Amino acid sequence: LYLLDSDQRRAVLAGTSNIAPGHPAAPAAITLDDLAPWPLAEVVRAAAPCLVSDLGASFGALPAGAWERPPAQAVVLPIARAGHTDLAGVLVAGLNPYRLFDDQYQHFLELVAGQITAAVANARAYEEERKRAEALAELDRAKTAFFSNVSHEFRTPLTLALGPIEDVLAGAGDTLPAPDRARLEIAHRNHLRLLKLVNTLLDFARIEGGRADAAYEAVDLAALTADLASIFRSAVERAGLRLIVDCPPLLTPVSVDPEMWEKIVLNLLSNALKFTFEGEITVALRLEGSQVELAVRDTGIGIPPEELPHLFERFYRVRGTRARTHEGTGIGLALVQELARLHGGEVRAASTVGVGTTFTVTLPASAAPLADVRV
Ligand code: ADP
């Protein structure tokens, strides 16, 4: 079997049966202009089979296969290229010396060529698919590198701007006129907001680049979660809501990266606060079989069912919702999902518009580090 180069000027040996590659009748490559050893140019031009006789004179002894006599004739058959007019290659088949080369025999060989056509088409389709996937992965890597570089570049000037603002706010005491203080506080708050976004982007870039080295520790997850939730208590109560922390001690330590767990809990809680105007927010932690389940439940505005499948996409935000603040970029839940996956777990959302939303994070409740779990 020979496959043709894309310019159809050279054919390369792709496989042999019963004859060694490199045999004079099966050279590694044949230029189509050559007349020897096979009339490939003719077959390619006519896209029709061509019978070659008197093989003994051209090649001397050919392998005989199952018979004691070598073939005296061979057929060169075109291998079509699915969906194209030009050929994928040619098949050279030595003929049974004891059988007449009639229509039936030719038809049989054409069926063989048809099978090879299909197999080559499949292999090419697979190859194309692989190339496409590789190109996409390459694009993704470029995007991640870009995010990572840009975030780094933003972080330094932001940190440098925050320092003096904080110095003035802390040092000036009451000597600063109230309107100036208010303006500086706005600047401070927005610098912090930007810094948080940049840091989140960096987290992402690290996770996607496989550089997020989770530092797993076996921790008392109930105590850690309750501590994190209590950070929100005053903000929740100031907003006129109740905070219920329902984290009874688990029986076993759970292996998590505490910083990442903090990001998961705080992101879900700040969303709950942002989208809840009355009622309560519950943080519950339970052992469910071999899993530990964190549920952050609110009695907020809810999420329409058609939006639920997109919530965890990066930069996705539900349009036209009422929120306590319009700050947000749609990156929080995407990060929660990446962090949960990094821990070998997952996050899901259930919601009813006007009733409330529950985000549930499930992780394996193992005390052993998950060092081998990769996104
Ligand atoms: P952000 O809060 O920065 O917009 P997130 O990824 O955290 O980004 O959330 C994406 C969107 O999901 C939000 O814009 C909001 O519309 C919706 N959402 C998230 N949490 C809740 C919630 N607890 N209740 C209602 N809607 C929510």
Residues whose N, C-alpha, C, O or C-beta is under 5 A from the ligand:
A	BS01	ADP	N271 A272 F275 G300 G302 I303 L311 Y316 R317 V318 T321 E327 G328 T329 G330 I331 G332 L333 A334 T357
